Amino acid sequence: MRKAMIISNPSSGKEKAAQYVSQVRDILEARQYAVVVNETAGEGDAAHYGLHACKDGCDLVISIGGDGTLHETINGMLDQEQRPLLGIVPLGTVNDFARALHISLDPEEAIEQLRSEQTRLVDLGMVNGRLFANVVAAGSLAEALFSVSSEEKSKLGSFAYLKEGLKDLVNTQANVLKIEYDGQFWEGESPLFVAVLTNSVGGFEKLSPDAEVDDGLIHCFVIRNIGVFNSLTLGTSLFFGNLKEHKDVHYFASKEVHVRSDETIRTNVDGEEGPALPIDIRVLPGYMKVIVPEKD
């Protein structure tokens, strides 16, 4: 009999995770899976369960939670010879990875989509030895995201990030960044560097509309100048999906990126606190197989 593990964050989805776990279990058992359910209770639990899913020979892992739960789950599978097929029931604030894969943000619909026979090999990224699924940000926006409270996330969703990010960008001075990629070098003052794997970042699906989950590239944006006026024009460019064309944005796509600074600069990785600079980022093409909705 095939084996499946459900990794659930019970605090996600307005605390309806238990109900969703039961529904997912019913679907998997009907498909002849032996199912184990593990609930997270603290930081690192999802990674621990993800690792054991690989060690125990699970054929399928279902992540029920937000981007943070997913981030830990995939990191538990890092460097394992056998990585299970991944299914996602998004219960978080923004759910960028699910958005990029066209998985429904309605939990009930996402659960039904687990019946799909369609799968897709997707890229993951590596930053300083850890996997990421969506984004690495360095600078004032990265620090602003740490300050968004759980209450604000619940009330405002992705707009909480936008509110905090723009407020911080306007009031924060730029840092000198040194960026190497594909034999090229960029150095200058910047309040924000963003490296993305998917088209959806912070719930905004047009930040990098050209990015595909399996294109083998890291899409990078360096913001060069911020003020009240420029924050508005940058927001407009973001809304219309042409951020890379903005006069104060340096855009490039690469397989490897190295970011340095003489100053202490923090990063945000998939919505969670990441390592301080320097960082080394590379793409891992086709690293994970994921259940995706059937095509119409």
C-alpha positions in Angstrom: 0.0 0.0 0.0 1.2 3.5 -0.8 2.0 5.8 2.1 1.1 9.4 2.6 1.9 12.0 5.3 -0.2 15.0 6.1 1.7 17.9 7.7 -0.7 20.4 9.1 -0.4 23.7 10.9 -3.4 23.7 13.3 -3.2 27.5 13.8 -3.7 28.2 10.0 -6.9 28.7 8.1 -8.8 30.4 11.0 -8.1 27.2 13.0 -10.2 25.0 10.7 -7.1 22.9 9.8 -8.5 19.9 11.7 -11.6 19.9 9.6 -9.5 20.1 6.4 -7.2 17.3 7.6 -10.2 15.0 8.0 -11.3 15.8 4.4 -7.9 15.2 3.0 -7.5 11.9 4.9 -10.8 10.7 3.5 -9.6 11.4 -0.1 -6.3 9.7 0.4 -7.7 6.7 2.1 -10.2 6.3 -0.7 -7.2 6.2 -3.1 -5.6 3.4 -1.1 -3.0 5.4 0.8 -2.0 4.5 4.4 -2.1 8.0 6.0 -0.1 9.5 8.8 -1.1 12.9 10.2 1.4 15.2 11.9 0.5 18.5 13.4 3.1 21.2 13.9 3.5 22.8 17.4 6.5 25.0 16.8 9.3 26.2 14.6 11.1 23.3 12.8 8.3 20.7 13.2 7.3 20.7 9.6 10.9 20.3 8.5 11.3 17.4 10.9 8.2 15.7 9.5 9.2 16.4 5.9 12.5 14.6 6.6 10.8 11.6 8.1 8.4 11.4 5.2 11.5 10.9 3.0 13.2 8.5 5.4 10.0 6.4 5.8 9.5 6.1 2.1 6.3 8.1 1.8 4.9 8.5 -1.7 3.0 11.6 -1.0 3.2 14.6 1.4 0.4 17.1 1.8 1.2 20.5 3.3 -1.8 22.1 5.0 -0.9 25.6 6.1 0.7 28.8 4.9 3.9 29.6 3.0 5.9 29.2 6.3 4.7 25.6 6.7 5.4 24.8 3.1 8.9 26.4 3.4 9.8 24.1 6.3 8.3 21.0 4.7 10.4 21.3 1.5 13.5 22.0 3.6 12.9 18.8 5.4 13.2 17.0 2.0 16.5 18.7 1.1 19.2 16.4 -0.2 17.1 13.3 0.3 17.4 10.5 -2.3 13.7 9.9 -2.3 11.4 12.9 -2.3 7.6 12.3 -2.1 5.1 13.9 -4.4 3.9 17.2 -2.9 0.3 18.3 -2.4 -0.7 21.7 -1.1 -3.8 23.0 0.8 -3.1 26.7 1.2 -4.3 28.2 4.5 -1.9 31.1 4.9 -2.0 34.9 4.4 -0.7 35.1 0.8 0.0 31.6 -0.4 2.4 32.6 -3.2 3.5 29.1 -4.3 -0.1 27.9 -4.6 -1.0 31.0 -6.6 1.8 30.4 -9.0 0.6 26.8 -9.6 -3.0 27.9 -10.0 -4.0 25.9 -6.9 -7.3 27.3 -5.5 -7.0 29.6 -2.5 -10.3 28.2 -1.3 -9.3 25.3 1.0 -12.4 23.2 0.1 -11.6 23.6 -3.7 -7.8 23.0 -3.1 -8.7 19.7 -1.3 -10.8 18.6 -4.2 -7.9 19.4 -6.5 -5.8 16.8 -4.7 -7.7 14.2 -6.7 -5.9 15.5 -9.8 -3.7 13.1 -11.8 -1.8 16.1 -13.1 1.7 16.8 -11.7 4.4 19.3 -12.5 8.2 19.4 -11.8 8.9 22.8 -10.3 12.1 24.7 -9.6 13.2 25.5 -6.1 15.9 28.0 -5.0 18.8 27.6 -2.7 20.0 30.5 -0.5 23.0 29.9 1.8 22.2 26.2 2.0 18.4 26.4 2.5 15.6 25.9 0.0 13.1 28.5 -0.9 10.0 28.3 -3.1 9.2 31.9 -4.0 11.3 34.9 -2.9 14.4 36.2 -1.2 14.3 39.9 -0.3 17.1 42.0 1.2 16.8 45.5 2.5 14.1 47.6 4.1 11.1 45.7 2.8 12.6 42.5 4.1 12.8 44.0 7.6 9.3 45.6 7.2 7.8 42.2 6.7 9.1 41.0 10.0 7.1 43.7 11.7 3.7 42.7 10.2 1.7 41.3 13.1 -0.4 38.1 12.8 -3.5 40.2 13.5 -2.6 42.5 10.5 -2.0 39.6 8.3 -5.4 38.1 9.2 -7.2 41.4 8.6 -5.4 42.7 5.6 -3.7 39.8 3.9 -1.2 40.9 1.3 -2.2 44.5 1.8 -0.6 44.3 5.2 2.7 43.7 3.5 2.2 46.5 1.0 1.3 49.0 3.7 4.3 48.1 5.9 6.6 47.9 2.9 5.8 51.2 1.3 5.9 53.0 4.6 9.3 51.6 5.4 10.7 52.1 1.9 9.8 55.8 1.9 11.4 56.4 5.3 14.5 54.2 5.0 17.8 55.1 3.4 19.4 52.9 0.8 22.3 50.6 1.4 25.3 49.9 -0.9 24.8 46.5 -2.5 27.3 44.5 -4.6 25.6 42.0 -6.8 27.3 39.4 -9.1 25.5 37.3 -11.7 26.4 35.5 -14.9 29.9 37.2 -15.0 28.3 40.6 -14.5 28.6 43.0 -11.6 26.3 45.7 -10.3 27.1 48.0 -7.4 25.1 50.9 -6.0 22.7 52.2 -3.4 19.5 50.3 -3.1 16.8 50.0 -0.4 15.5 46.7 -1.8 16.7 43.7 -3.7 14.2 41.0 -4.6 14.9 37.6 -6.2 11.9 35.6 -7.2 11.1 32.1 -8.7 7.4 32.6 -9.4 5.1 35.4 -10.7 3.5 35.8 -7.3 5.2 37.7 -4.5 3.4 38.9 -1.4 0.1 38.0 -3.0 0.8 40.3 -6.0 0.8 38.1 -9.1 2.2 40.7 -11.5 5.6 41.5 -9.8 7.3 39.2 -12.2 4.8 38.1 -14.8 7.5 36.4 -17.0 8.6 34.1 -14.2 7.5 30.5 -14.6 7.8 27.8 -11.9 9.9 25.7 -14.2 11.9 28.1 -16.3 15.3 27.4 -14.6 15.8 31.1 -13.7 15.9 33.5 -10.8 14.3 36.8 -11.7 15.9 39.7 -9.8 14.9 43.3 -9.2 17.1 46.0 -7.7 15.3 49.1 -6.6 17.6 52.1 -7.1 15.7 55.1 -5.8 12.8 55.6 -3.5 10.8 58.6 -2.5 7.1 59.4 -2.1 6.7 60.0 -5.8 8.8 57.0 -6.9 7.0 54.7 -4.5 3.7 55.6 -6.2 5.1 55.0 -9.7 6.7 51.8 -8.6 3.4 50.7 -7.2 1.7 51.5 -10.5 4.4 49.5 -12.4 3.8 46.6 -10.0 0.0 46.8 -10.6 0.4 46.7 -14.4 3.1 44.0 -14.4 5.9 46.1 -15.9 8.1 46.7 -12.9 11.2 45.6 -14.7 10.7 48.5 -17.2 10.7 51.2 -14.5 13.6 53.6 -14.8 14.7 53.1 -11.2 14.7 49.3 -11.4 17.6 47.2 -12.5 16.2 43.8 -13.7 18.0 40.6 -14.7 17.4 36.9 -14.8 20.1 34.4 -13.9 20.9 30.9 -12.6 23.1 32.1 -9.8 23.3 35.4 -7.8 25.7 36.6 -5.1 24.7 39.6 -3.0 27.1 41.4 -0.7 27.3 44.5 1.4 29.7 46.1 3.9 26.6 46.9 6.0 24.5 44.6 8.1 21.4 43.8 6.0 18.8 41.3 6.8 16.8 39.2 4.4 13.3 37.7 4.1 12.9 34.2 2.7 9.5 33.1 1.7 8.0 35.5 4.2 10.2 34.4 7.1 13.4 35.9 8.5 16.4 34.7 6.5 20.2 35.0 6.8 22.0 38.4 6.8 24.1 39.3 3.8 26.2 38.0 2.2 23.9 35.5 0.4 24.5 33.1 -2.4 21.4 32.1 -4.4 21.0 29.5 -7.1 18.2 27.7 -8.8 17.6 24.0 -8.6 15.6 23.1 -11.8 12.8 20.6 -11.5 13.6 19.8 -7.9 10.1 19.0 -6.6 7.1 17.2 -8.2 3.8 18.8 -7.2 0.1 18.0 -7.7 -1.5 20.7 -9.8 -5.1 21.1 -11.0 -6.3 19.4 -14.0 -6.2 21.6 -17.1 -9.6 22.6 -18.4 
